[in-house]
Amino acid sequence: MAKPIWIKHAAQLATLASDIKGARSKEAMSELGLIEDGSLWIEDGKIKAAGTTAEVEKRYKDRLSEAGVVDASGRLVTPGLVDPHTHVVYGGSRAREFEMRLEGASYMDIMNAGGGIHATARMTREAPEAELIEQTARRLDSFLAHGVTAVEGKSGYGMNIETEVKQLRVMKQLQQRHPIDLVPTFMGAHAVPPEFKGREDEFVDHLIADMLPVIAKEGLAEFNDVFCEKGVFTPEQSERILQAGKTYGLIPKIHADEIEPYGGAELAAKVGAISAEHLLKVSDEGIEAMAKAGTIACLLPATALYLREEAAKGRKMIDAGVPVAISTDCNPGSSPTTSMPLVMNLACISMRMTPAEALTAATYNAACAINREMQIGSLEAGKQADIVLWNVRSYQELQYLFGVNHVHSVWKKGKEVVNHAKQLSPANTQALTK
């Protein structure tokens, strides 16, 4: 049995603990459960106690000599970050499209010319499974280095059963091999494949009749997502797909109202989706419907920045009672980033969220958006010991100093998996300068 771990003397311990069950909204998003001079006691990969250093020391006074001690003096300690919306499994690169966009081409212009999702679909169809595993593992390593300990991953770069299954099998293998928790979402309805152009309803029939049963039989996904957008899938088609997924036990998610108001948020509330995502152009009616239904708004400010669009109305949604989570939307075309710290910065700068709200949106509410709040997202007794030590003293400083990776070390299930201080030891930095 591994020895206990005692993390002590944190300048600020943000536990995110609360008596509120489910995703948090309004004022509850600012309640971080802060403890000055904070401490955690960890055993068998789980948190046993959280409190002040004096409280934990007193509770375990007869066992202190057993523990591996981690001195967090001068550092902020938080739950591991959770990314609830990514397209992390894909083949190839779309760097050329970045240049095209800067030259004036729009997202839909690129997609209609055979680029965008269709370009990645071609490259992902062609990529061997081993190659996808290698590429995705590197991205997960980068997530981990930025303090992310759980990631949702969507399929959707196949739009045929062979490649959709390949993507989800890659996730299943990496879930077993990589420290990060990888939560799978089936998104066969990411776009209409070229071979079904002009026969969109036939593709929907094919997805429902042929794809969903295979995904369910192999147990490859937990969620079912659809891109409800003009020129992609209509609200009626999206509802058919999501309702069909529910018959197989797949929880609905929905890409909603990204390009223009299209009723996606309203549909999310109607079908009981756990989250509606993007929402750059969401209507007031959609916001009201999500608030009433308790649908989580998963907002992606890095995508808006990358596409040079106005960010989603995060402040308005929180004030209206919508629980908000945030994500990188890691993907090759519109947000090729793995930096959740940057996303938290952008949530404050471009969506007028407070630093406390941004941290809640990247931890506890993000865990709720992938149905994992009972295991991760806060530092409470009984939960996984997924923890980040930051090279800042407070959560305000974490958001204030933007564009910087402040991670000192990352702990996954009570094991240290990242330590930037060791990687950048004086000996290493001297070697780099020779």
C-alpha angles and dihedrals in degrees: 000000000000117000119254120266120225116196107190145174097026108176086223127005111198102197097171085213116158142156089233114106121214130011115341127235140178114000093356089071088068096054105101101166091236121197122187115217086014130189140192130200114204130191131172092356095305137099112253099176142004124190143099117326090249092052095049092043091053093046094051099030092129093052104041093106090059095058133093103232123221114189108211095178112156093010138110114233120201140162115278110275118255123213108202100183125044141137090206098152111074143119129240133359137278099201091132090061090058088061092045090053091052088052090058108272115137127225092255092043090058093044094049090051091059096267129104116049091357092057092051090045090057093049093044092049089053097045117097115238092247091056092051090050091052094047094045093047089057090053091048089051088055092048090052091049088056093053099264114140101170130039134183112218127197130204115212104118093098108045087191125085096247096056096037089055090045092055093048092047089053089055091048091053093046091048086061096042107035127066092232118090105239115199114198127225124185110224105170085146095067092116139337107269117238092248089063097045108142090015099076096144090052089055090051089051090049093049092050098042101036112018105041095053091054093048091049095044092053093042091231101147142035098194137041119214134185134188102234102190139125108274092021118055124343121227088254093052091043092052091051091052095046095046090048090052091053090060087062093047096258114145113231123246124169139201097222140186096342101140101023138346104286108155095263095131091049089050091050090056092045096053095039095248114184089223144005113211137208098007096175091147100030116153126235087247090055092051091050092049092051092048091053093046096043090237111166116236107221105200126196111198095168089061091052090049093048092049091043091238129140109268123248118276096259095158092051093048094050092048089050092055100259114142108234131208126178133214144176094237084215105204137135099250114038107015115018095176138112096191113117090171088062090048090054089051091050092048088061097039102040104024099036094237117153120244090252093051091048092054092049090048091053096046124020100019090043089054089051089053090061096038094250104112092115091061107029143010099075138047103245135136111279097024128111114278094242102152141163126204111202131202091235130080101228144022089247091058090049090062097035096059098060133191093026129110102230095179114135097174141343127215121199118192089341096310124110107239100165130033114168091180091063092045090052098042118150090256092054095046091049090052090052092056096052 
